[in-house]
Amino acid sequence: RLQFDVKGNLMWPNLKRVWVSRASFEGFKEEVERRGLKRRWSSSKRKPRPPLNKNTYQSEYVVERIEDCDIMEGILHFYVKWENWPSANNTWEPKEHLEHSDKILEQFLDKTLTVNIIEELRIKLNVSKVGFQKVFNMYPSYNFENLPSKIHLQQELLSLHLRFPYDHHVVKLEKGRQSWLLFDLVMKRQEQLTELKAWEDRVNSESIEETVLKVENNVDMEVLPKDFVYINDNVPRKNVRILKNVISGCECTECGPKIKACCGRQDYNGFTYKKGRRINVNPGTAVFECNHLCKCDANCRNRVVQAGRKVPLCIFRTHNGRGWGVKTLRKVHCGEFICEYVGEVITHEEAEIRGREYDAQGRTYLFDLDYNTKDNPYTVDAAKFGNVSHFINHSCDPNCAVWAVWINTLDPNLPRLAIFSLREIEKDEELTFDYMCTPESPVNTPEKNRPKLETPEKNSGIKSGKSLCKCSADKCRRYLF
């Protein structure tokens, strides 16, 4: 190692052996090579970098496998066996020459960089395993969307393993700690994404709807609840029977407001749906769709909910502590059908028991079917069994609402719950509805309506036993229930 005094004069090696008037590294190298002195940076422990044959790299060759790795002149090299070439033609290549062989390189790195080596590096680097938030706090330039690739971090760690820095190489050691922590996070992130993708693929394969459902989490390391069962239709429980029986249907071949006997005709001579299959009645108004005895076909404008979800949706992790949410992957028009709210259909008595448990946990997925009578005999519970609607969050100023829809049933107490948009919703905008919706309609019984809560300006402090609302809307009532 060269040593200089404060004036920049060379103090070591001995000036009598190699004389220079000013410190010049290039001049010193030339003098050493001229005198034939052995250089410390070419010690026997380091392998010289293979000479570059420019003619060789004018053509492309296919990598068959990687057999070894080593550090040459401070750069990580891989010993490559080329396809259709004998082993005598194996060459040492830097990582830049293998940029199109990621799969083979990843297989070699996975095999070489074992769990024991990773743990050995952790001990040498004096690193403790920490959570993702602490890693991002330590390295603010990183987040879930710009993490380094697994292959890149593996190469960094492999270089450390092959030639671990000395204690005085502070910068290299700190970079090694960063690489180890990021690699640990990337591996955990990979497991999370694999689990989310498996859930997404399973749901899309089992769904009766052709429209895609995506899942993403760029906020934390949470996965979807393992005890949640995705279903397509309501599931009746004890003492509940969902009968799909009707005795008559409309005779029209093309349903519309001009036909008096049509299922979708309203009292004011209007029609339930517009021509664009968008809802045309206010929340709380009963909706009767055409049934299987009607003469119209599947393209009838009065067969919207039964046709299934047409809007591509994404279950995503929210940034403001509201857990999972749902956003649309395309623009949604005002009055467009979003999805159906499904779950377990239980009796009123069972709902009271579950309700006390949910209230204690500060959450609820109970939806009373009180559209026909003040004594609602049935309730839909989407806590453990449900579809994408399970993840739609509450808002005091929502962009969606719920309508009661009767399809293929004579039971007035068992409507289906359909979610429609209240306004135009932009792509990637979150979908919300009011968990305490109280539409001014006789189909909602006064006894079951929740009291309207005060606005935040009229409140002081937090009321005990109340669940705080996190919708952040200007009209926020501050509490959910």
C-alpha positions as CSV (number, residue, x, y, z in Angstrom):
1,R,0.0,0.0,0.0
2,L,1.4,3.4,-0.9
3,Q,2.0,5.9,1.9
4,F,2.4,9.7,1.5
5,D,3.3,12.5,3.8
6,V,1.2,15.6,4.2
7,K,2.9,17.3,1.2
8,G,2.1,14.4,-1.1
9,N,5.6,12.9,-1.2
10,L,5.9,9.2,-1.4
11,M,7.1,7.7,1.9
12,W,6.7,4.0,1.1
13,P,8.1,1.9,-0.7
14,N,11.6,2.9,0.2
15,L,12.7,6.1,-1.7
16,K,16.2,4.6,-2.1
17,R,14.7,1.7,-4.1
18,V,12.1,3.6,-6.2
19,W,12.6,7.3,-6.4
20,V,9.9,9.8,-7.5
21,S,9.7,13.5,-6.9
22,R,5.9,13.7,-6.7
23,A,3.3,11.0,-6.0
24,S,2.2,9.7,-9.4
25,F,0.5,6.4,-9.4
26,E,0.8,5.8,-13.2
27,G,4.4,6.8,-13.2
28,F,5.0,4.5,-10.2
29,K,3.4,1.6,-12.0
30,E,5.6,2.2,-15.0
31,E,8.7,2.3,-12.8
32,V,7.8,-0.9,-11.0
33,E,7.1,-2.7,-14.3
34,R,10.4,-1.5,-15.7
35,R,12.4,-2.7,-12.7
36,G,10.5,-6.0,-12.6
37,L,9.3,-5.5,-9.0
38,K,6.4,-7.7,-7.9
39,R,3.2,-5.8,-7.3
40,R,1.0,-6.4,-4.3
41,W,-2.2,-6.1,-6.3
42,S,-1.1,-9.1,-8.4
43,S,-0.7,-11.5,-5.5
44,S,-1.2,-15.2,-6.1
45,K,-4.5,-15.2,-4.3
46,R,-6.1,-13.1,-7.1
47,K,-6.7,-14.6,-10.5
48,P,-5.8,-12.4,-13.4
49,R,-8.7,-11.4,-15.6
50,P,-8.7,-13.4,-18.9
51,P,-7.5,-11.5,-21.9
52,L,-10.4,-10.2,-24.0
53,N,-10.5,-11.7,-27.5
54,K,-12.5,-9.1,-29.5
55,N,-13.1,-11.6,-32.3
56,T,-14.8,-14.0,-29.9
57,Y,-17.4,-11.5,-28.9
58,Q,-18.4,-10.6,-32.4
59,S,-20.7,-13.6,-32.4
60,E,-23.4,-14.7,-29.9
61,Y,-23.1,-18.0,-28.0
62,V,-25.7,-19.9,-25.9
63,V,-24.9,-20.6,-22.3
64,E,-25.4,-24.3,-21.4
65,R,-24.5,-24.0,-17.7
66,I,-22.4,-22.1,-15.2
67,E,-19.8,-24.3,-13.4
68,D,-17.9,-21.9,-11.1
69,C,-17.4,-18.4,-10.0
70,D,-14.5,-16.2,-8.8
71,I,-13.3,-12.7,-8.3
72,M,-10.9,-11.5,-10.9
73,E,-9.3,-8.0,-10.6
74,G,-12.2,-7.1,-8.3
75,I,-14.9,-8.2,-10.6
76,L,-17.2,-11.2,-10.2
77,H,-16.7,-13.7,-13.1
78,F,-18.5,-17.0,-13.9
79,Y,-17.0,-20.1,-15.5
80,V,-19.3,-20.8,-18.5
81,K,-19.9,-24.0,-20.4
82,W,-21.1,-23.1,-23.8
83,E,-23.8,-25.1,-25.6
84,N,-22.4,-27.4,-28.4
85,W,-18.8,-26.6,-27.4
86,P,-16.4,-28.9,-25.5
87,S,-15.4,-28.1,-21.9
88,A,-12.0,-27.1,-23.2
89,N,-13.6,-24.0,-24.6
90,N,-15.1,-22.9,-21.3
91,T,-14.4,-19.3,-20.5
92,W,-14.6,-16.9,-17.5
93,E,-17.2,-14.2,-18.2
94,P,-18.2,-11.1,-16.2
95,K,-21.9,-10.8,-15.2
96,E,-22.5,-8.3,-18.0
97,H,-22.0,-11.0,-20.6
98,L,-24.8,-13.1,-19.1
99,E,-27.6,-10.6,-19.2
100,H,-29.7,-12.8,-21.5
101,S,-29.2,-15.9,-19.3
102,D,-31.1,-14.9,-16.2
103,K,-32.7,-18.3,-15.7
104,I,-29.4,-20.2,-15.8
105,L,-27.7,-17.6,-13.7
106,E,-30.4,-17.6,-11.1
107,Q,-30.2,-21.4,-10.9
108,F,-26.5,-21.3,-10.3
109,L,-26.8,-18.5,-7.7
110,D,-29.6,-20.3,-5.8
111,K,-27.5,-23.5,-5.7
112,T,-24.2,-21.7,-4.7
113,L,-25.6,-19.1,-2.3
114,T,-27.0,-21.5,0.3
115,V,-28.9,-20.7,3.5
116,N,-25.8,-21.4,5.5
117,I,-23.7,-19.0,3.5
118,I,-26.4,-16.3,3.9
119,E,-26.5,-16.8,7.6
120,E,-22.7,-16.8,7.8
121,L,-22.7,-13.4,6.0
122,R,-25.3,-12.1,8.4
123,I,-23.0,-12.9,11.3
124,K,-19.9,-11.5,9.7
125,L,-21.7,-8.3,8.7
126,N,-23.3,-8.1,12.2
127,V,-26.8,-7.6,10.8
128,S,-30.0,-8.3,12.7
129,K,-33.2,-9.2,10.9
130,V,-35.7,-6.3,10.9
131,G,-39.1,-5.5,9.5
132,F,-39.7,-4.0,6.1
133,Q,-40.6,-0.6,7.5
134,K,-37.2,-0.3,9.3
135,V,-35.4,-1.3,6.1
136,F,-37.2,1.5,4.2
137,N,-36.4,3.9,7.0
138,M,-32.7,3.0,6.8
139,Y,-32.7,3.3,3.0
140,P,-35.4,5.8,2.0
141,S,-34.7,5.6,-1.7
142,Y,-36.3,2.1,-1.8
143,N,-39.9,1.0,-1.6
144,F,-41.9,-2.0,-2.7
145,E,-42.0,-0.8,-6.3
146,N,-38.3,-0.2,-6.9
147,L,-36.5,-3.0,-4.9
148,P,-33.4,-4.3,-6.5
149,S,-33.7,-7.6,-8.3
150,K,-33.0,-10.9,-6.5
151,I,-30.2,-11.8,-9.0
152,H,-28.5,-8.4,-8.5
153,L,-28.5,-8.8,-4.7
154,Q,-27.3,-12.4,-5.0
155,Q,-24.3,-11.4,-7.0
156,E,-23.5,-8.7,-4.5
157,L,-23.6,-11.2,-1.6
158,L,-21.7,-13.8,-3.6
159,S,-18.9,-11.3,-4.2
160,L,-18.8,-10.7,-0.4
161,H,-18.6,-14.4,0.3
162,L,-15.7,-14.9,-2.2
163,R,-13.8,-11.9,-0.9
164,F,-15.0,-10.5,2.4
165,P,-13.8,-6.9,3.1
166,Y,-11.3,-6.1,5.8
167,D,-12.6,-4.3,8.9
168,H,-11.2,-0.9,7.7
169,H,-13.2,-1.1,4.5
170,V,-16.1,0.7,6.1
171,V,-17.9,1.6,2.9
172,K,-17.8,-1.9,1.5
173,L,-19.1,-3.4,4.8
174,E,-22.0,-0.9,4.9
175,K,-22.9,-1.7,1.3
176,G,-22.8,-5.4,2.2
177,R,-25.2,-4.8,5.1
178,Q,-27.5,-3.0,2.8
179,S,-27.4,-5.8,0.3
180,W,-28.1,-8.4,2.9
181,L,-31.1,-6.5,4.4
182,L,-32.5,-5.8,0.9
183,F,-32.0,-9.5,-0.1
184,D,-33.8,-10.7,3.0
185,L,-36.7,-8.3,2.2
186,V,-36.8,-9.3,-1.4
187,M,-37.1,-13.0,-0.5
188,K,-40.0,-12.3,1.9
189,R,-41.6,-10.1,-0.7
190,Q,-41.2,-12.9,-3.3
191,E,-43.0,-15.3,-0.9
192,Q,-45.8,-12.8,-0.4
193,L,-46.3,-12.1,-4.1
194,T,-46.3,-15.8,-4.8
195,E,-49.1,-16.3,-2.3
196,L,-51.1,-13.4,-3.6
197,K,-50.8,-14.6,-7.2
198,A,-51.9,-18.1,-6.2
199,W,-55.0,-16.7,-4.5
200,E,-55.7,-14.5,-7.5
201,D,-55.3,-17.4,-10.0
202,R,-57.5,-19.7,-7.8
203,V,-60.3,-17.2,-7.5
204,N,-60.3,-16.4,-11.2
205,S,-60.4,-20.1,-12.2
206,E,-63.3,-20.8,-9.8
207,S,-65.3,-17.6,-10.6
208,I,-68.3,-17.9,-12.9
209,E,-67.5,-14.4,-14.1
210,E,-65.1,-13.9,-17.1
211,T,-64.0,-10.5,-16.0
212,V,-60.6,-10.4,-14.3
213,L,-60.0,-9.8,-10.6
214,K,-56.5,-8.7,-9.6
215,V,-54.7,-8.5,-6.3
216,E,-51.9,-6.2,-5.3
217,N,-50.1,-5.0,-2.2
218,N,-47.4,-2.3,-2.5
219,V,-47.9,-1.1,1.1
220,D,-46.9,-3.8,3.5
221,M,-46.2,-7.6,3.8
222,E,-49.8,-8.6,4.5
223,V,-51.6,-11.3,2.5
224,L,-55.3,-11.9,2.1
225,P,-57.0,-13.5,5.1
226,K,-56.4,-17.3,5.0
227,D,-59.8,-18.1,6.6
228,F,-61.8,-16.2,4.0
229,V,-63.7,-18.4,1.4
230,Y,-64.4,-16.9,-1.9
231,I,-67.9,-17.7,-3.2
232,N,-70.0,-16.8,-6.3
233,D,-73.5,-16.9,-4.8
234,N,-75.2,-16.6,-1.4
235,V,-74.8,-19.6,0.9
236,P,-77.9,-20.4,3.0
237,R,-77.2,-21.5,6.6
238,K,-79.4,-23.1,9.3
239,N,-83.1,-22.5,8.9
240,V,-82.7,-20.7,5.6
241,R,-83.9,-21.9,2.2
242,I,-83.3,-20.0,-1.0
243,L,-85.9,-21.1,-3.5
244,K,-85.5,-20.2,-7.1
245,N,-89.0,-20.6,-8.2
246,V,-91.3,-18.3,-10.1
247,I,-94.8,-18.9,-11.6
248,S,-94.8,-16.4,-14.4
249,G,-92.7,-14.1,-16.6
250,C,-93.2,-11.2,-19.1
251,E,-94.2,-12.0,-22.6
252,C,-92.2,-9.3,-24.3
253,T,-89.3,-10.3,-26.6
254,E,-87.6,-6.9,-26.2
255,C,-88.2,-5.4,-22.8
256,G,-88.7,-1.7,-22.3
257,P,-90.7,1.1,-20.6
258,K,-93.5,1.1,-23.3
259,I,-94.6,-2.4,-22.4
260,K,-96.9,-2.3,-19.3
261,A,-96.5,-6.0,-18.3
262,C,-92.7,-5.9,-18.4
263,C,-90.8,-6.9,-15.3
264,G,-88.7,-3.8,-15.4
265,R,-91.4,-1.3,-15.7
266,Q,-91.8,1.1,-12.7
267,D,-94.9,2.8,-11.3
268,Y,-94.1,6.2,-12.8
269,N,-94.0,4.7,-16.3
270,G,-90.2,4.6,-16.2
271,F,-87.9,1.6,-16.5
272,T,-85.4,0.0,-14.1
273,Y,-82.5,0.2,-16.4
274,K,-81.5,2.6,-19.2
275,K,-80.5,1.4,-22.6
276,G,-76.9,1.3,-21.6
277,R,-77.9,-1.2,-18.8
278,R,-77.4,1.4,-16.1
279,I,-79.6,1.7,-13.1
280,N,-82.4,4.2,-13.5
281,V,-84.0,4.2,-10.1
282,N,-82.9,5.7,-6.7
283,P,-81.4,3.5,-4.0
284,G,-84.1,1.9,-1.9
285,T,-86.4,1.3,-5.0
286,A,-87.2,-2.4,-5.5
287,V,-85.7,-3.8,-8.7
288,F,-87.3,-6.8,-10.4
289,E,-85.2,-8.4,-13.2
290,C,-86.6,-10.7,-15.8
291,N,-86.6,-14.4,-14.8
292,H,-86.2,-17.7,-16.5
293,L,-89.8,-17.8,-17.6
294,C,-89.7,-14.5,-19.4
295,K,-89.6,-14.6,-23.3
296,C,-86.6,-12.3,-23.6
297,D,-83.1,-13.6,-24.1
298,A,-79.9,-13.1,-22.1
299,N,-79.2,-9.8,-23.8
300,C,-82.3,-8.2,-22.4
301,R,-81.7,-4.8,-20.8
302,N,-83.5,-6.0,-17.7
303,R,-81.0,-8.8,-17.1
304,V,-78.0,-6.9,-15.6
305,V,-77.2,-8.3,-12.1
306,Q,-77.8,-11.9,-13.2
307,A,-75.4,-11.4,-16.1
308,G,-72.5,-11.0,-13.6
309,R,-69.7,-8.5,-13.1
310,K,-68.4,-6.8,-16.2
311,V,-66.0,-4.3,-14.5
312,P,-62.4,-5.5,-14.0
313,L,-61.5,-4.9,-10.3
314,C,-58.4,-5.0,-8.2
315,I,-58.2,-5.8,-4.5
316,F,-55.4,-3.6,-3.2
317,R,-53.8,-2.6,0.1
318,T,-54.7,1.0,1.1
319,H,-52.0,3.5,2.2
320,N,-54.0,5.1,5.0
321,G,-54.5,2.2,7.4
322,R,-57.9,1.0,6.1
323,G,-56.7,-2.4,5.3
324,W,-57.7,-3.9,1.9
325,G,-59.8,-2.0,-0.6
326,V,-61.2,-2.4,-4.1
327,K,-60.4,-0.2,-7.1
328,T,-61.6,-0.3,-10.7
329,L,-59.2,-1.1,-13.5
330,R,-61.2,0.9,-16.0
331,K,-63.5,4.0,-16.1
332,V,-67.0,3.2,-14.7
333,H,-70.0,5.1,-15.9
334,C,-72.7,6.5,-13.6
335,G,-75.3,3.8,-12.7
336,E,-73.1,0.9,-14.0
337,F,-73.4,-2.4,-12.2
338,I,-70.2,-3.2,-10.2
339,C,-70.7,-6.5,-8.4
340,E,-73.1,-8.4,-6.1
341,Y,-72.8,-8.4,-2.3
342,V,-72.8,-12.1,-1.4
343,G,-72.1,-14.1,1.8
344,E,-73.8,-16.4,4.2
345,V,-77.6,-15.9,4.5
346,I,-78.4,-16.3,8.2
347,T,-81.4,-15.8,10.4
348,H,-82.0,-12.7,12.4
349,E,-81.3,-14.6,15.7
350,E,-77.9,-15.8,14.4
351,A,-77.1,-12.3,13.1
352,E,-77.7,-10.9,16.6
353,I,-75.1,-13.4,18.1
354,R,-72.5,-12.7,15.4
355,G,-73.2,-8.9,15.5
356,R,-72.1,-8.7,19.2
357,E,-68.9,-10.5,18.3
358,Y,-68.2,-8.3,15.4
359,D,-68.9,-5.1,17.4
360,A,-66.4,-6.2,20.0
361,Q,-63.8,-6.5,17.1
362,G,-64.7,-3.1,15.7
363,R,-65.8,-4.5,12.3
364,T,-69.0,-5.8,10.6
365,Y,-70.0,-7.4,7.4
366,L,-73.7,-7.9,8.3
367,F,-76.2,-6.6,5.8
368,D,-79.9,-6.8,6.9
369,L,-82.4,-7.8,4.3
370,D,-85.1,-5.5,5.7
371,Y,-86.4,-4.4,2.3
372,N,-89.8,-6.0,2.7
373,T,-90.8,-5.9,6.3
374,K,-89.8,-4.1,9.5
375,D,-88.9,-7.4,11.1
376,N,-86.0,-8.5,8.8
377,P,-85.9,-12.3,9.1
378,Y,-82.6,-12.7,7.2
379,T,-79.1,-11.1,7.1
380,V,-76.2,-11.5,4.7
381,D,-72.9,-12.1,6.5
382,A,-69.8,-11.6,4.3
383,A,-67.2,-11.9,7.1
384,K,-65.9,-15.5,6.3
385,F,-67.7,-16.3,3.0
386,G,-68.0,-13.7,0.2
387,N,-66.7,-12.3,-3.0
388,V,-64.8,-9.1,-4.0
389,S,-67.5,-7.0,-2.3
390,H,-66.1,-8.2,1.1
391,F,-63.1,-5.9,0.6
392,I,-65.0,-2.7,-0.5
393,N,-64.4,0.0,2.1
394,H,-66.9,2.4,3.7
395,S,-67.1,6.1,2.9
396,C,-69.4,8.8,4.3
397,D,-69.4,10.2,0.7
398,P,-69.4,7.1,-1.4
399,N,-69.3,6.6,-5.1
400,C,-71.4,3.4,-5.0
401,A,-74.6,2.3,-3.3
402,V,-76.6,-1.0,-2.8
403,W,-79.9,-1.9,-4.4
404,A,-82.2,-4.8,-3.5
405,V,-82.8,-7.0,-6.6
406,W,-85.3,-9.8,-7.0
407,I,-84.3,-12.5,-9.5
408,N,-86.0,-15.9,-10.0
409,T,-87.6,-15.9,-6.5
410,L,-91.1,-15.4,-5.0
411,D,-89.7,-14.8,-1.5
412,P,-90.0,-11.0,-0.8
413,N,-87.6,-11.4,2.1
414,L,-84.7,-12.8,0.1
415,P,-83.6,-10.2,-2.5
416,R,-80.1,-10.1,-3.9
417,L,-77.8,-7.1,-3.1
418,A,-76.3,-5.3,-6.1
419,I,-73.8,-2.6,-6.0
420,F,-74.0,0.2,-8.6
421,S,-72.0,3.3,-9.1
422,L,-73.5,6.6,-8.0
423,R,-71.3,8.7,-10.3
424,E,-68.6,8.4,-12.9
425,I,-65.6,6.7,-11.4
426,E,-62.1,7.1,-12.9
427,K,-59.7,4.2,-13.6
428,D,-57.7,3.2,-10.5
429,E,-60.2,5.0,-8.2
430,E,-61.2,3.2,-5.0
431,L,-64.8,1.9,-4.8
432,T,-66.8,2.7,-1.6
433,F,-70.3,2.5,-0.3
434,D,-71.9,3.8,2.9
435,Y,-72.1,1.0,5.5
436,M,-74.9,3.0,7.2
437,C,-76.9,3.8,4.1
438,T,-80.4,5.0,5.0
439,P,-82.2,5.8,1.7
440,E,-85.5,7.6,2.2
441,S,-87.8,4.8,1.0
442,P,-90.6,2.8,2.7
443,V,-88.7,-0.4,1.9
444,N,-86.3,0.5,4.8
445,T,-87.9,0.1,8.2
446,P,-87.3,3.0,10.7
447,E,-86.6,0.5,13.5
448,K,-83.6,-0.9,11.6
449,N,-82.2,2.4,10.4
450,R,-79.1,3.5,12.2
451,P,-79.2,7.0,13.8
452,K,-77.4,9.6,11.9
453,L,-74.1,10.4,13.6
454,E,-72.9,14.0,14.2
455,T,-70.3,15.6,12.0
456,P,-66.8,15.9,13.3
457,E,-67.2,19.7,14.0
458,K,-69.9,18.9,16.5
459,N,-67.9,16.3,18.3
460,S,-65.2,16.6,20.9
461,G,-62.9,13.7,21.7
462,I,-63.5,10.1,20.8
463,K,-66.6,8.3,22.0
464,S,-66.0,5.0,23.8
465,G,-67.3,1.9,22.1
466,K,-67.3,3.7,18.7
467,S,-65.3,2.6,15.6
468,L,-63.5,5.6,14.0
469,C,-64.1,6.3,10.4
470,K,-61.0,6.7,8.2
471,C,-62.7,7.7,4.9
472,S,-61.3,11.3,5.1
473,A,-64.4,12.6,3.2
474,D,-65.5,16.2,3.7
475,K,-68.9,14.8,4.9
476,C,-67.3,12.3,7.2
477,R,-69.4,11.4,10.2
478,R,-66.3,10.4,12.2
479,Y,-67.7,7.1,13.4
480,L,-68.6,3.9,11.5
481,F,-71.1,2.6,14.1
